[in-house]
Amino acid sequence: MTFVPDARLFDGHFDSAPILPGVAQIDFAIRACTASGLQTTPVTGLRDVRFVRPITQRGPIDVIVAAGRAPGHISFEIRAAGQVATTGVLVCSA
Amino acid sequence: MKDVRDISSHDVATLVPHTSVARFLTGILSMTPNAIAATGAIPLGHALVSHGRAPVFLAIELGAQAAAAFEAITRAQRPDAVAGPRVGSLVRIREAHFHQASVPADTEISVAAELMGAAPPLAIYRLTATIEDTVVLTAVISTHAGPAGGIA
């Protein structure tokens, strides 16, 4: 699933070198998860979210979601400019 | 947590590099050698605010800013201190628990960031965010100080 982040998400984060905040990436992961149909209950937590590369571009980002290893866990990967930026797990309520 | 009254006089703009709607931190309540208590709010104008409410996980960002302030204050107390906020990174959310789905914007959130361990430039903090004594989020995060120190 592809998203184009709202340019306002970069405002003030940071003036010298804008990057997409990690919490904004979490929002995209949850939206992708919801749209995929994998999530049937509310997201109530996160596990092992790793921000491996800052997203500095204001172009599209790709979010890939898949059923996780544990019940209620959904793994996600966010790519920007073709490179993995963030990986993690959304935890949904039982 | 020991009360450090002079901390309250700090202008948060000198502690974190965030500006405009990205700056959630509004004040420092107290600080010890390994923890900080602070206040903040999600600005109504933030892009993720809808119908006056924000996703609760934005409190992780507030916690990271509190951790940044903790490091800035700690850094300023060193003999070789260089003043001013410095950009660093939130590199990992080890775990987070959402106790509710959203929080009201423009409403005071209290946050505590406890330093659990550090191997500079990496540090681990346990975060607890509350609104009117109700816990809304807990999390454990890892941060990486920027080239000259600090957290973003």
gemmi code that builds the backbone of each chain (N, CA, C; Angstrom):
import gemmi

chains = {
    "A": [
        ("MET", (0.843, -1.185, 0.000), (0.000, 0.000, 0.000), (0.889, 1.248, 0.000)),
        ("THR", (0.522, 2.197, -0.816), (1.366, 3.388, -0.949), (0.658, 4.614, -0.360)),
        ("PHE", (1.419, 5.382, 0.377), (0.912, 6.619, 0.967), (1.828, 7.776, 0.572)),
        ("VAL", (1.242, 8.939, 0.487), (2.049, 10.154, 0.339), (1.844, 10.958, 1.617)),
        ("PRO", (2.873, 11.009, 2.467), (2.709, 11.723, 3.748), (2.323, 13.184, 3.558)),
        ("ASP", (1.409, 13.620, 4.398), (1.022, 15.028, 4.457), (2.291, 15.849, 4.739)),
        ("ALA", (2.534, 16.844, 3.922), (3.748, 17.657, 4.091), (3.827, 18.276, 5.475)),
        ("ARG", (2.668, 18.481, 6.113), (2.664, 19.102, 7.442), (3.334, 18.218, 8.488)),
        ("LEU", (3.430, 16.897, 8.198), (4.055, 15.996, 9.169), (5.545, 16.300, 9.349)),
        ("PHE", (6.124, 16.947, 8.356), (7.544, 17.284, 8.450), (7.771, 18.610, 9.176)),
        ("ASP", (6.718, 19.385, 9.342), (6.875, 20.718, 9.928), (7.474, 20.653, 11.334)),
        ("GLY", (8.568, 21.333, 11.504), (9.203, 21.433, 12.818), (9.976, 20.201, 13.247)),
        ("HIS", (10.145, 19.260, 12.335), (10.770, 17.974, 12.698), (11.781, 17.549, 11.627)),
        ("PHE", (12.828, 18.201, 11.370), (13.364, 19.357, 12.110), (13.633, 20.452, 11.097)),
        ("ASP", (13.793, 21.679, 11.551), (13.958, 22.776, 10.602), (15.220, 22.612, 9.749)),
        ("SER", (16.281, 22.117, 10.356), (17.556, 22.032, 9.636), (17.597, 20.824, 8.693)),
        ("ALA", (16.922, 19.757, 9.059), (16.943, 18.541, 8.239), (15.653, 17.771, 8.486)),
        ("PRO", (14.572, 18.122, 7.772), (13.265, 17.493, 8.041), (13.271, 15.978, 7.826)),
        ("ILE", (12.683, 15.266, 8.778), (12.476, 13.826, 8.632), (11.046, 13.490, 9.067)),
        ("LEU", (10.526, 12.429, 8.506), (9.168, 11.995, 8.859), (9.206, 11.382, 10.265)),
        ("PRO", (8.423, 11.912, 11.205), (8.462, 11.378, 12.577), (8.095, 9.889, 12.623)),
        ("GLY", (8.707, 9.195, 13.545), (8.407, 7.774, 13.701), (6.944, 7.515, 14.010)),
        ("VAL", (6.329, 8.375, 14.815), (4.920, 8.163, 15.153), (4.014, 8.321, 13.930)),
        ("ALA", (4.432, 9.138, 12.977), (3.658, 9.251, 11.734), (3.753, 7.953, 10.950)),
        ("GLN", (4.917, 7.323, 11.011), (5.071, 6.039, 10.328), (4.191, 4.965, 10.968)),
        ("ILE", (4.072, 5.023, 12.272), (3.182, 4.082, 12.962), (1.749, 4.276, 12.471)),
        ("ASP", (1.368, 5.519, 12.275), (0.020, 5.800, 11.785), (-0.186, 5.177, 10.400)),
        ("PHE", (0.799, 5.290, 9.534), (0.676, 4.672, 8.209), (0.599, 3.147, 8.315)),
        ("ALA", (1.370, 2.581, 9.212), (1.342, 1.123, 9.381), (-0.055, 0.668, 9.823)),
        ("ILE", (-0.641, 1.390, 10.753), (-1.980, 1.029, 11.232), (-3.015, 1.213, 10.129)),
        ("ARG", (-2.880, 2.281, 9.364), (-3.830, 2.496, 8.267), (-3.715, 1.394, 7.218)),
        ("ALA", (-2.500, 0.987, 6.911), (-2.306, -0.098, 5.937), (-2.874, -1.397, 6.479)),
        ("CYS", (-2.667, -1.602, 7.759), (-3.162, -2.815, 8.405), (-4.691, -2.867, 8.358)),
        ("THR", (-5.296, -1.746, 8.658), (-6.759, -1.669, 8.634), (-7.284, -1.919, 7.220)),
        ("ALA", (-6.658, -1.287, 6.253), (-7.108, -1.421, 4.866), (-6.905, -2.838, 4.330)),
        ("SER", (-5.915, -3.532, 4.881), (-5.614, -4.883, 4.382), (-6.647, -5.905, 4.826)),
        ("GLY", (-7.384, -5.589, 5.880), (-8.326, -6.555, 6.418), (-7.706, -7.505, 7.429)),
        ("LEU", (-6.398, -7.397, 7.633), (-5.731, -8.275, 8.607), (-6.146, -7.920, 10.033)),
        ("GLN", (-6.422, -6.641, 10.255), (-6.753, -6.171, 11.603), (-8.261, -6.196, 11.796)),
        ("THR", (-8.693, -6.977, 12.746), (-10.133, -7.032, 13.028), (-10.456, -6.491, 14.413)),
        ("THR", (-9.426, -6.264, 15.203), (-9.617, -5.686, 16.535), (-8.666, -4.495, 16.673)),
        ("PRO", (-8.917, -3.604, 17.618), (-8.074, -2.408, 17.725), (-6.603, -2.720, 17.990)),
        ("VAL", (-5.738, -1.879, 17.449), (-4.311, -1.979, 17.752), (-4.092, -1.429, 19.157)),
        ("THR", (-3.518, -2.243, 20.011), (-3.339, -1.848, 21.407), (-1.875, -1.761, 21.821)),
        ("GLY", (-0.983, -1.990, 20.860), (0.416, -1.893, 21.233), (1.351, -2.108, 20.066)),
        ("LEU", (2.627, -2.019, 20.383), (3.686, -2.183, 19.385), (4.762, -3.092, 19.963)),
        ("ARG", (5.441, -3.787, 19.081), (6.584, -4.606, 19.494), (7.723, -4.410, 18.499)),
        ("ASP", (8.885, -4.203, 19.043), (10.134, -4.243, 18.279), (10.063, -3.436, 16.980)),
        ("VAL", (9.670, -2.185, 17.119), (9.657, -1.291, 15.952), (11.057, -0.697, 15.804)),
        ("ARG", (11.641, -0.910, 14.644), (13.014, -0.440, 14.406), (13.025, 0.576, 13.272)),
        ("PHE", (13.516, 1.747, 13.601), (13.655, 2.805, 12.604), (15.084, 2.739, 12.082)),
        ("VAL", (15.251, 2.045, 10.980), (16.613, 1.761, 10.517), (17.165, 2.828, 9.586)),
        ("ARG", (16.265, 3.602, 8.981), (16.731, 4.635, 8.052), (15.736, 5.806, 8.085)),
        ("PRO", (16.211, 7.020, 8.302), (15.272, 8.147, 8.341), (14.635, 8.403, 6.978)),
        ("ILE", (13.376, 8.805, 7.021), (12.675, 9.153, 5.779), (12.754, 10.662, 5.613)),
        ("THR", (13.561, 11.086, 4.689), (13.782, 12.512, 4.475), (13.037, 13.035, 3.255)),
        ("GLN", (12.634, 12.141, 2.395), (11.943, 12.566, 1.176), (10.463, 12.821, 1.472)),
        ("ARG", (9.844, 13.652, 0.668), (8.416, 13.939, 0.853), (7.567, 13.203, -0.165)),
        ("GLY", (8.138, 12.239, -0.819), (7.407, 11.468, -1.812), (6.683, 10.294, -1.199)),
        ("PRO", (6.208, 9.377, -2.038), (5.433, 8.236, -1.545), (6.268, 7.261, -0.723)),
        ("ILE", (5.576, 6.597, 0.195), (6.192, 5.508, 0.955), (5.320, 4.269, 0.787)),
        ("ASP", (5.953, 3.132, 0.806), (5.234, 1.869, 0.674), (5.184, 1.163, 2.023)),
        ("VAL", (4.012, 0.659, 2.363), (3.838, -0.066, 3.627), (3.358, -1.479, 3.306)),
        ("ILE", (4.086, -2.451, 3.791), (3.751, -3.857, 3.564), (3.382, -4.470, 4.907)),
        ("VAL", (2.232, -5.106, 4.978), (1.801, -5.735, 6.228), (1.556, -7.224, 5.988)),
        ("ALA", (1.740, -8.001, 7.027), (1.530, -9.451, 6.927), (1.193, -9.989, 8.309)),
        ("ALA", (0.479, -11.083, 8.346), (0.158, -11.710, 9.630), (1.449, -12.060, 10.356)),
        ("GLY", (1.487, -11.757, 11.642), (2.683, -12.044, 12.425), (2.721, -13.480, 12.913)),
        ("ARG", (3.763, -13.793, 13.667), (3.932, -15.172, 14.144), (2.973, -15.510, 15.278)),
        ("ALA", (2.621, -14.506, 16.053), (1.736, -14.752, 17.199), (0.325, -14.268, 16.877)),
        ("PRO", (-0.678, -14.847, 17.491), (-2.053, -14.386, 17.278), (-2.189, -12.906, 17.631)),
        ("GLY", (-2.862, -12.165, 16.767), (-3.063, -10.748, 17.030), (-1.871, -9.878, 16.688)),
        ("HIS", (-0.813, -10.477, 16.188), (0.363, -9.705, 15.808), (0.399, -9.542, 14.283)),
        ("ILE", (0.657, -8.334, 13.844), (0.746, -8.050, 12.412), (2.070, -7.342, 12.160)),
        ("SER", (2.891, -7.942, 11.338), (4.193, -7.334, 11.059), (4.062, -6.317, 9.933)),
        ("PHE", (4.921, -5.327, 9.966), (4.898, -4.330, 8.894), (6.313, -3.912, 8.520)),
        ("GLU", (6.395, -3.425, 7.300), (7.671, -2.905, 6.792), (7.345, -1.644, 5.995)),
        ("ILE", (8.099, -0.603, 6.227), (7.899, 0.653, 5.502), (9.127, 0.908, 4.638)),
        ("ARG", (8.861, 1.192, 3.372), (9.945, 1.455, 2.435), (9.808, 2.858, 1.862)),
        ("ALA", (10.921, 3.501, 1.732), (10.960, 4.829, 1.107), (12.102, 4.828, 0.103)),
        ("ALA", (11.823, 5.324, -1.073), (12.826, 5.333, -2.144), (13.411, 3.946, -2.355)),
        ("GLY", (12.569, 2.944, -2.203), (12.991, 1.565, -2.464), (13.797, 0.913, -1.367)),
        ("GLN", (14.028, 1.627, -0.280), (14.840, 1.058, 0.800), (14.009, 0.905, 2.073)),
        ("VAL", (14.310, -0.137, 2.814), (13.593, -0.359, 4.069), (13.948, 0.753, 5.053)),
        ("ALA", (12.907, 1.408, 5.566), (13.115, 2.474, 6.548), (12.760, 2.008, 7.954)),
        ("THR", (11.693, 1.215, 8.048), (11.174, 0.843, 9.368), (10.538, -0.535, 9.310)),
        ("THR", (10.732, -1.307, 10.364), (10.049, -2.591, 10.509), (9.472, -2.669, 11.912)),
        ("GLY", (8.453, -3.503, 12.084), (7.899, -3.652, 13.419), (6.686, -4.540, 13.444)),
        ("VAL", (6.074, -4.602, 14.598), (4.901, -5.447, 14.811), (3.820, -4.628, 15.507)),
        ("LEU", (2.618, -4.677, 14.937), (1.443, -4.106, 15.588), (0.787, -5.198, 16.414)),
        ("VAL", (0.387, -4.865, 17.616), (-0.287, -5.835, 18.478), (-1.766, -5.441, 18.575)),
        ("CYS", (-2.628, -6.366, 18.212), (-4.066, -6.106, 18.272), (-4.661, -6.796, 19.489)),
        ("SER", (-5.729, -6.219, 20.009), (-6.350, -6.796, 21.200), (-6.934, -8.167, 20.880)),
        ("ALA", (-6.980, -9.010, 21.890), (-7.460, -10.383, 21.687), (-8.960, -10.388, 21.440)),
    ],
    "B": [
        ("MET", (10.709, 11.150, 43.097), (11.583, 11.909, 42.221), (11.913, 13.246, 42.860)),
        ("LYS", (13.187, 13.576, 42.929), (13.588, 14.825, 43.566), (13.122, 16.025, 42.753)),
        ("ASP", (12.605, 17.001, 43.451), (12.160, 18.219, 42.785), (13.374, 19.089, 42.480)),
        ("VAL", (13.477, 19.507, 41.264), (14.572, 20.402, 40.882), (13.929, 21.666, 40.350)),
        ("ARG", (13.753, 22.638, 41.233), (12.919, 23.778, 40.872), (13.506, 24.628, 39.752)),
        ("ASP", (14.823, 24.669, 39.651), (15.376, 25.532, 38.616), (15.129, 24.963, 37.212)),
        ("ILE", (14.800, 23.664, 37.145), (14.522, 23.072, 35.843), (13.297, 23.720, 35.209)),
        ("SER", (12.337, 24.104, 36.046), (11.097, 24.649, 35.506), (11.326, 25.967, 34.764)),
        ("SER", (12.455, 26.586, 35.015), (12.727, 27.855, 34.356), (13.293, 27.665, 32.948)),
        ("HIS", (13.664, 26.421, 32.646), (14.209, 26.182, 31.309), (13.141, 26.423, 30.247)),
        ("ASP", (13.525, 27.073, 29.229), (12.648, 27.204, 28.071), (12.838, 25.929, 27.261)),
        ("VAL", (11.745, 25.217, 27.034), (11.891, 23.923, 26.358), (12.495, 24.080, 24.964)),
        ("ALA", (12.382, 25.259, 24.389), (12.970, 25.469, 23.061), (14.487, 25.333, 23.088)),
        ("THR", (15.052, 25.493, 24.285), (16.503, 25.342, 24.388), (16.898, 23.906, 24.676)),
        ("LEU", (15.901, 23.040, 24.874), (16.183, 21.660, 25.254), (15.940, 20.660, 24.130)),
        ("VAL", (14.997, 20.966, 23.247), (14.689, 20.043, 22.143), (14.722, 20.824, 20.826)),
        ("PRO", (15.085, 20.156, 19.751), (15.190, 20.853, 18.462), (13.866, 20.983, 17.720)),
        ("HIS", (12.811, 20.389, 18.244), (11.511, 20.440, 17.578), (10.947, 21.859, 17.627)),
        ("THR", (10.226, 22.228, 16.571), (9.598, 23.546, 16.524), (8.140, 23.402, 16.078)),
        ("SER", (7.429, 24.473, 16.129), (6.017, 24.587, 15.706), (5.184, 23.405, 16.231)),
        ("VAL", (4.348, 22.804, 15.390), (3.434, 21.755, 15.866), (4.156, 20.459, 16.226)),
        ("ALA", (5.426, 20.349, 15.892), (6.182, 19.133, 16.233), (6.679, 19.149, 17.671)),
        ("ARG", (6.638, 20.312, 18.312), (7.108, 20.373, 19.694), (5.928, 20.113, 20.625)),
        ("PHE", (5.948, 18.952, 21.263), (4.880, 18.572, 22.189), (5.229, 18.967, 23.617)),
        ("LEU", (6.507, 19.004, 23.913), (6.962, 19.275, 25.284), (6.640, 20.716, 25.670)),
        ("THR", (6.041, 20.873, 26.850), (5.695, 22.236, 27.290), (6.387, 22.641, 28.593)),
        ("GLY", (6.846, 21.691, 29.375), (7.487, 22.060, 30.630), (8.177, 20.886, 31.293)),
        ("ILE", (9.094, 21.213, 32.192), (9.806, 20.190, 32.964), (9.354, 20.305, 34.414)),
        ("LEU", (8.907, 19.197, 34.983), (8.417, 19.206, 36.358), (9.529, 18.909, 37.356)),
        ("SER", (10.303, 17.885, 37.092), (11.370, 17.500, 38.011), (12.330, 16.571, 37.298)),
        ("MET", (13.475, 16.386, 37.944), (14.489, 15.545, 37.319), (15.397, 14.952, 38.377)),
        ("THR", (15.813, 13.719, 38.163), (16.800, 13.060, 39.004), (17.941, 12.624, 38.078)),
        ("PRO", (18.982, 12.022, 38.621), (20.077, 11.594, 37.734), (19.650, 10.571, 36.684)),
        ("ASN", (18.512, 9.884, 36.894), (18.133, 8.883, 35.891), (16.667, 8.965, 35.456)),
        ("ALA", (16.026, 10.086, 35.685), (14.630, 10.193, 35.250), (14.217, 11.659, 35.140)),
        ("ILE", (13.180, 11.865, 34.346), (12.638, 13.208, 34.193), (11.115, 13.116, 34.170)),
        ("ALA", (10.468, 14.100, 34.746), (9.013, 14.228, 34.661), (8.718, 15.537, 33.948)),
        ("ALA", (7.844, 15.458, 32.967), (7.598, 16.635, 32.139), (6.122, 16.706, 31.773)),
        ("THR", (5.760, 17.823, 31.169), (4.395, 17.986, 30.666), (4.448, 18.304, 29.182)),
        ("GLY", (3.323, 18.022, 28.526), (3.250, 18.330, 27.112), (1.812, 18.265, 26.647)),
        ("ALA", (1.633, 18.490, 25.365), (0.305, 18.413, 24.761), (0.473, 18.233, 23.263)),
        ("ILE", (-0.516, 17.604, 22.649), (-0.516, 17.469, 21.199), (-1.213, 18.710, 20.638)),
        ("PRO", (-0.515, 19.521, 19.860), (-1.146, 20.735, 19.329), (-2.355, 20.411, 18.451)),
        ("LEU", (-3.362, 21.210, 18.571), (-4.583, 21.013, 17.784), (-4.287, 21.043, 16.283)),
        ("GLY", (-3.250, 21.776, 15.907), (-2.921, 21.900, 14.501), (-2.066, 20.783, 13.933)),
        ("HIS", (-1.768, 19.758, 14.760), (-0.940, 18.658, 14.259), (-1.699, 17.876, 13.191)),
        ("ALA", (-0.966, 17.396, 12.197), (-1.591, 16.730, 11.048), (-2.340, 15.454, 11.429)),
        ("LEU", (-1.990, 14.832, 12.542), (-2.660, 13.586, 12.931), (-3.840, 13.817, 13.878)),
        ("VAL", (-4.119, 15.062, 14.184), (-5.286, 15.364, 15.024), (-6.529, 15.405, 14.148)),
        ("SER", (-7.545, 14.684, 14.602), (-8.819, 14.650, 13.873), (-9.959, 14.813, 14.875)),
        ("HIS", (-10.847, 15.734, 14.600), (-11.987, 15.992, 15.481), (-11.527, 16.223, 16.929)),
        ("GLY", (-10.397, 16.911, 17.056), (-9.923, 17.289, 18.387), (-9.191, 16.207, 19.150)),
        ("ARG", (-8.949, 15.072, 18.522), (-8.252, 13.987, 19.223), (-7.072, 13.491, 18.397)),
        ("ALA", (-6.080, 12.950, 19.099), (-4.868, 12.448, 18.460), (-4.659, 10.990, 18.844)),
        ("PRO", (-4.072, 10.190, 17.952), (-3.756, 8.814, 18.331), (-2.852, 8.801, 19.571)),
        ("VAL", (-3.130, 7.879, 20.473), (-2.391, 7.885, 21.744), (-0.895, 7.660, 21.540)),
        ("PHE", (-0.512, 6.987, 20.430), (0.911, 6.708, 20.261), (1.731, 7.983, 20.013)),
        ("LEU", (1.084, 9.110, 19.793), (1.855, 10.354, 19.716), (2.526, 10.660, 21.054)),
        ("ALA", (2.018, 10.056, 22.107), (2.658, 10.245, 23.419), (4.066, 9.639, 23.446)),
        ("ILE", (4.342, 8.716, 22.532), (5.716, 8.193, 22.437), (6.654, 9.319, 22.017)),
        ("GLU", (6.194, 10.129, 21.084), (7.000, 11.274, 20.647), (7.214, 12.252, 21.806)),
        ("LEU", (6.169, 12.466, 22.586), (6.326, 13.331, 23.761), (7.362, 12.751, 24.715)),
        ("GLY", (7.299, 11.445, 24.918), (8.273, 10.797, 25.790), (9.691, 10.933, 25.256)),
        ("ALA", (9.837, 10.803, 23.950), (11.162, 10.959, 23.343), (11.669, 12.389, 23.520)),
        ("GLN", (10.761, 13.345, 23.449), (11.173, 14.736, 23.663), (11.568, 14.970, 25.123)),
        ("ALA", (10.857, 14.315, 26.032), (11.246, 14.416, 27.451), (12.634, 13.817, 27.657)),
        ("ALA", (12.892, 12.701, 26.990), (14.221, 12.083, 27.081), (15.278, 13.012, 26.490)),
        ("ALA", (14.932, 13.693, 25.405), (15.867, 14.650, 24.804), (16.174, 15.786, 25.773)),
        ("ALA", (15.128, 16.245, 26.463), (15.324, 17.313, 27.441), (16.203, 16.825, 28.588)),
        ("PHE", (15.956, 15.590, 29.015), (16.779, 14.987, 30.076), (18.250, 15.013, 29.677)),
        ("GLU", (18.520, 14.606, 28.453), (19.916, 14.570, 28.000), (20.490, 15.978, 27.865)),
        ("ALA", (19.677, 16.914, 27.395), (20.168, 18.286, 27.237), (20.512, 18.898, 28.586)),
        ("ILE", (19.652, 18.661, 29.575), (19.907, 19.215, 30.914), (21.134, 18.548, 31.527)),
        ("THR", (21.216, 17.232, 31.362), (22.374, 16.504, 31.893), (23.658, 16.997, 31.243)),
        ("ARG", (23.575, 17.189, 29.937), (24.742, 17.640, 29.177), (25.179, 19.039, 29.626)),
        ("ALA", (24.176, 19.881, 29.898), (24.482, 21.264, 30.277), (25.179, 21.354, 31.626)),
        ("GLN", (25.049, 20.301, 32.427), (25.649, 20.309, 33.753), (27.109, 19.855, 33.729)),
        ("ARG", (27.561, 19.414, 32.560), (28.957, 18.980, 32.456), (29.874, 20.193, 32.310)),
        ("PRO", (31.110, 20.077, 32.788), (32.056, 21.203, 32.687), (32.317, 21.632, 31.246)),
        ("ASP", (32.271, 20.674, 30.320), (32.567, 20.993, 28.919), (31.281, 21.197, 28.119)),
        ("ALA", (30.244, 21.662, 28.806), (28.923, 21.754, 28.189), (28.904, 22.671, 26.974)),
        ("VAL", (28.149, 22.229, 25.966), (27.856, 23.057, 24.800), (26.349, 23.241, 24.801)),
        ("ALA", (25.902, 24.484, 24.889), (24.478, 24.765, 25.050), (23.682, 24.460, 23.788)),
        ("GLY", (22.369, 24.226, 24.009), (21.446, 24.109, 22.882), (21.015, 22.694, 22.608)),
        ("PRO", (19.816, 22.563, 21.982), (19.305, 21.243, 21.643), (20.067, 20.645, 20.478)),
        ("ARG", (20.057, 19.319, 20.396), (20.745, 18.639, 19.305), (19.866, 17.532, 18.766)),
        ("VAL", (19.926, 17.370, 17.482), (19.083, 16.375, 16.829), (19.695, 14.990, 16.989)),
        ("GLY", (18.860, 14.056, 17.423), (19.248, 12.660, 17.493), (18.123, 11.841, 16.914)),
        ("SER", (18.028, 10.571, 17.322), (17.028, 9.719, 16.691), (16.347, 8.791, 17.677)),
        ("LEU", (15.059, 8.590, 17.436), (14.337, 7.478, 18.051), (14.619, 6.288, 17.147)),
        ("VAL", (15.360, 5.325, 17.642), (15.778, 4.229, 16.763), (14.953, 2.957, 16.966)),
        ("ARG", (14.286, 2.854, 18.115), (13.526, 1.621, 18.346), (12.430, 1.856, 19.371)),
        ("ILE", (11.274, 1.292, 19.109), (10.235, 1.180, 20.134), (10.236, -0.306, 20.511)),
        ("ARG", (10.827, -0.582, 21.642), (10.937, -1.991, 22.036), (9.556, -2.586, 22.308)),
        ("GLU", (8.747, -1.831, 22.998), (7.366, -2.235, 23.230), (6.564, -1.001, 23.602)),
        ("ALA", (5.289, -1.058, 23.297), (4.382, 0.025, 23.686), (3.021, -0.578, 23.947)),
        ("HIS", (2.351, -0.027, 24.946), (1.010, -0.479, 25.305), (0.088, 0.733, 25.299)),
        ("PHE", (-0.953, 0.643, 24.481), (-1.915, 1.738, 24.391), (-3.046, 1.444, 25.379)),
        ("HIS", (-3.195, 2.284, 26.378), (-4.260, 2.064, 27.356), (-5.571, 2.679, 26.913)),
        ("GLN", (-5.493, 3.508, 25.892), (-6.687, 4.006, 25.220), (-6.284, 4.344, 23.794)),
        ("ALA", (-7.275, 4.497, 22.921), (-6.961, 4.660, 21.504), (-6.471, 6.065, 21.161)),
        ("SER", (-7.022, 7.052, 21.833), (-6.691, 8.424, 21.467), (-6.670, 9.303, 22.706)),
        ("VAL", (-6.129, 10.486, 22.521), (-6.090, 11.472, 23.599), (-6.584, 12.805, 23.043)),
        ("PRO", (-7.146, 13.625, 23.891), (-7.589, 14.937, 23.400), (-6.395, 15.830, 23.073)),
        ("ALA", (-6.513, 16.574, 21.995), (-5.466, 17.536, 21.646), (-5.554, 18.733, 22.576)),
        ("ASP", (-4.439, 19.455, 22.634), (-4.379, 20.669, 23.466), (-4.763, 20.402, 24.913)),
        ("THR", (-4.465, 19.213, 25.378), (-4.750, 18.826, 26.766), (-3.451, 18.362, 27.409)),
        ("GLU", (-3.224, 18.790, 28.645), (-1.951, 18.465, 29.282), (-1.782, 16.971, 29.493)),
        ("ILE", (-0.641, 16.480, 29.054), (-0.235, 15.088, 29.266), (1.022, 15.131, 30.128)),
        ("SER", (1.028, 14.341, 31.180), (2.241, 14.211, 31.986), (3.024, 13.010, 31.486)),
        ("VAL", (4.319, 13.167, 31.409), (5.135, 12.052, 30.929), (6.351, 11.897, 31.835)),
        ("ALA", (6.672, 10.643, 32.120), (7.890, 10.326, 32.864), (8.765, 9.483, 31.974)),
        ("ALA", (10.041, 9.829, 31.907), (11.009, 9.047, 31.138), (12.112, 8.617, 32.087)),
        ("GLU", (12.223, 7.326, 32.255), (13.227, 6.776, 33.176), (14.332, 6.106, 32.378)),
        ("LEU", (15.547, 6.529, 32.635), (16.691, 5.939, 31.939), (16.936, 4.540, 32.486)),
        ("MET", (16.782, 3.548, 31.619), (16.964, 2.155, 32.044), (18.389, 1.672, 31.808)),
        ("GLY", (19.050, 2.268, 30.845), (20.408, 1.865, 30.536), (20.960, 2.709, 29.415)),
        ("ALA", (22.267, 2.785, 29.357), (22.876, 3.589, 28.295), (24.253, 3.044, 27.957)),
        ("ALA", (24.516, 3.029, 26.672), (25.849, 2.752, 26.159), (26.039, 3.776, 25.047)),
        ("PRO", (26.443, 4.997, 25.451), (26.459, 6.110, 24.502), (27.056, 5.737, 23.147)),
        ("PRO", (26.400, 6.134, 22.095), (25.315, 7.112, 22.016), (23.921, 6.510, 22.180)),
        ("LEU", (23.814, 5.222, 22.540), (22.500, 4.606, 22.686), (22.002, 4.724, 24.118)),
        ("ALA", (20.677, 4.844, 24.276), (20.072, 4.874, 25.603), (18.691, 4.244, 25.527)),
        ("ILE", (18.270, 3.662, 26.635), (16.951, 3.033, 26.710), (16.150, 3.741, 27.799)),
        ("TYR", (14.918, 4.118, 27.469), (14.040, 4.816, 28.412), (12.705, 4.087, 28.538)),
        ("ARG", (12.204, 4.034, 29.754), (10.840, 3.572, 29.999), (9.944, 4.801, 30.126)),
        ("LEU", (8.881, 4.823, 29.342), (7.988, 5.976, 29.306), (6.637, 5.643, 29.926)),
        ("THR", (6.092, 6.592, 30.647), (4.728, 6.485, 31.150), (4.036, 7.822, 30.909)),
        ("ALA", (2.939, 7.780, 30.171), (2.185, 9.006, 29.886), (0.843, 8.920, 30.582)),
        ("THR", (0.467, 10.008, 31.246), (-0.795, 10.028, 31.984), (-1.549, 11.325, 31.698)),
        ("ILE", (-2.859, 11.217, 31.800), (-3.721, 12.403, 31.760), (-4.598, 12.353, 33.003)),
        ("GLU", (-4.457, 13.363, 33.822), (-5.217, 13.436, 35.074), (-5.106, 12.126, 35.856)),
        ("ASP", (-3.877, 11.664, 36.023), (-3.547, 10.474, 36.808), (-4.003, 9.152, 36.181)),
        ("THR", (-4.506, 9.194, 34.989), (-4.859, 7.955, 34.290), (-3.783, 7.646, 33.255)),
        ("VAL", (-3.204, 6.448, 33.369), (-2.163, 6.063, 32.417), (-2.792, 5.836, 31.049)),
        ("VAL", (-2.241, 6.516, 30.041), (-2.765, 6.369, 28.683), (-1.823, 5.570, 27.801)),
        ("LEU", (-0.539, 5.533, 28.166), (0.435, 4.801, 27.352), (1.659, 4.474, 28.187)),
        ("THR", (2.205, 3.285, 27.976), (3.517, 2.951, 28.513), (4.354, 2.413, 27.354)),
        ("ALA", (5.648, 2.626, 27.423), (6.502, 2.185, 26.319), (7.939, 2.109, 26.787)),
        ("VAL", (8.720, 1.353, 26.046), (10.170, 1.323, 26.241), (10.795, 1.644, 24.889)),
        ("ILE", (11.627, 2.673, 24.877), (12.212, 3.121, 23.612), (13.734, 3.140, 23.693)),
        ("SER", (14.352, 3.087, 22.533), (15.799, 3.269, 22.429), (16.072, 4.516, 21.602)),
        ("THR", (17.038, 5.273, 22.033), (17.395, 6.496, 21.311), (18.875, 6.462, 20.957)),
        ("HIS", (19.196, 7.216, 19.957), (20.589, 7.329, 19.519), (20.925, 8.802, 19.459)),
        ("ALA", (21.897, 9.201, 20.236), (22.283, 10.612, 20.251), (22.869, 11.009, 18.910)),
        ("GLY", (22.612, 12.255, 18.525), (23.158, 12.770, 17.273), (24.654, 12.964, 17.384)),
        ("PRO", (25.263, 13.464, 16.311), (26.714, 13.609, 16.272), (27.280, 14.387, 17.456)),
        ("ALA", (26.491, 15.369, 17.930), (26.973, 16.154, 19.063), (26.160, 15.875, 20.321)),
        ("GLY", (25.441, 14.731, 20.331), (24.631, 14.376, 21.489), (23.191, 14.754, 21.273)),
        ("GLY", (22.307, 14.372, 22.201), (20.902, 14.762, 22.108), (20.034, 13.695, 21.479)),
        ("ILE", (18.753, 13.933, 21.542), (17.757, 12.990, 21.049), (16.683, 13.780, 20.326)),
        ("ALA", (16.100, 13.188, 19.305), (14.995, 13.885, 18.621), (13.763, 13.017, 18.604)),
    ],
}
model = gemmi.Model(1)
for chain_id, residues in chains.items():
    chain = gemmi.Chain(chain_id)
    for i, (resn, *xyz) in enumerate(residues, 1):
        res = gemmi.Residue()
        res.name, res.seqid = resn, gemmi.SeqId(i, " ")
        for name, pos in zip(("N", "CA", "C"), xyz):
            atom = gemmi.Atom()
            atom.name, atom.element = name, gemmi.Element(name[0])
            atom.pos, atom.b_iso = gemmi.Position(*pos), 0.0
            res.add_atom(atom)
        chain.add_residue(res)
    model.add_chain(chain)
structure = gemmi.Structure()
structure.add_model(model)
structure.setup_entities()
